[in-house]
Amino acid sequence: MDDKEIWRDIKGFEGLYQISTIGRVRSLDRVDSRGNYRKGKVLADVVSGNGYHQVNLWRDGKVEIKLTHRLMAKTFIPNPDNLPQVNHRDEDKGNNRVENLEWCTASYNTNYGTRNERAAKANEQAIYVITDSGHRYYFDSVRKSAEILGLKLCSVSNCLHGRQKTHRSFKFMWAV
């Protein structure tokens, strides 16, 4: 692995922003629309709700939110087959080094690595289903609660992971 950091312009933001082979994004020195000198700097990224790193890039007074791993792939990794998604080889969404990324199909990305085993294991963990009156009901698995109550498994999972508050007026919590 080459530890030398190489910077390249980001397509569509040439002269404004660059990205490096280790996944850092920086603004470049420039004069803004009011004639003020702006010194370039490495941008702080934000981790989105689904765990991906993103940055805000400004152009012509408008902001665009860009996923760092997609900027990396578009800048450094050839995509001759026009594949639609970018996979993190080590399954760490925070590792946006160029050698950790690859272009891939949606099905390859979905089935890559240990994702399916981790999802299956999570669906077999015990939970409590809480009614709007406050009663708790124990289920030995997420899957079983969804089957018995006629709920969507993905919505129950979303509630358990904080992406959704309720599903069909039920709340959910892990039975640890």
MOWORA-V730825 format. One record per residue. PHI is phi in whole degrees, 0 to 359 (999 if undefined). PSI is psi in whole degrees, 0 to 359 (none if undefined). Layout:
PHI&PSI ; PHI&PSI
This chain:
999&131 ; 270&119 ; 273&0 ; 288&124 ; 276&122 ; 248&131 ; 255&141 ; 222&152 ; 297&145 ; 273&128 ; 304&133 ; 88&347 ; 230&28 ; 302&136 ; 81&353 ; 248&313 ; 222&150 ; 227&159 ; 233&149 ; 250&167 ; 294&347 ; 258&8 ; 91&16 ; 266&147 ; 243&138 ; 226&151 ; 271&156 ; 258&156 ; 303&138 ; 196&169 ; 255&125 ; 283&182 ; 295&341 ; 266&1 ; 88&9 ; 273&139 ; 284&132 ; 239&121 ; 281&135 ; 291&156 ; 205&160 ; 285&130 ; 277&144 ; 281&135 ; 262&165 ; 239&142 ; 267&122 ; 288&171 ; 302&333 ; 261&13 ; 93&359 ; 270&145 ; 278&139 ; 218&159 ; 227&156 ; 261&122 ; 247&130 ; 255&138 ; 206&130 ; 54&39 ; 77&7 ; 238&143 ; 262&144 ; 234&129 ; 269&124 ; 237&137 ; 283&128 ; 299&318 ; 294&328 ; 286&322 ; 299&317 ; 301&308 ; 297&316 ; 295&330 ; 274&321 ; 245&342 ; 246&119 ; 299&148 ; 225&65 ; 296&334 ; 269&4 ; 55&46 ; 289&145 ; 273&339 ; 235&163 ; 242&128 ; 256&141 ; 268&112 ; 301&323 ; 269&6 ; 66&15 ; 258&108 ; 296&343 ; 272&349 ; 266&94 ; 257&25 ; 294&145 ; 302&323 ; 288&349 ; 266&355 ; 248&151 ; 208&146 ; 286&146 ; 200&174 ; 276&165 ; 297&318 ; 292&321 ; 299&315 ; 297&316 ; 296&320 ; 264&6 ; 291&141 ; 60&224 ; 261&11 ; 305&311 ; 295&320 ; 295&318 ; 295&319 ; 294&317 ; 297&317 ; 297&318 ; 297&323 ; 288&347 ; 259&5 ; 277&147 ; 289&145 ; 219&165 ; 251&137 ; 254&127 ; 246&125 ; 281&168 ; 292&345 ; 272&357 ; 99&357 ; 288&139 ; 253&136 ; 235&129 ; 272&136 ; 230&139 ; 282&356 ; 201&156 ; 298&316 ; 301&315 ; 297&318 ; 298&319 ; 294&318 ; 296&310 ; 293&320 ; 269&357 ; 68&40 ; 256&163 ; 278&125 ; 302&318 ; 294&326 ; 288&322 ; 298&315 ; 300&317 ; 301&320 ; 294&316 ; 295&332 ; 260&10 ; 78&12 ; 271&350 ; 209&143 ; 276&314 ; 220&164 ; 221&119 ; 51&45 ; 68&6 ; 266&148 ; 248&159 ; 224&145 ; 212&152 ; 291&141 ; 263&90 ; 269&none
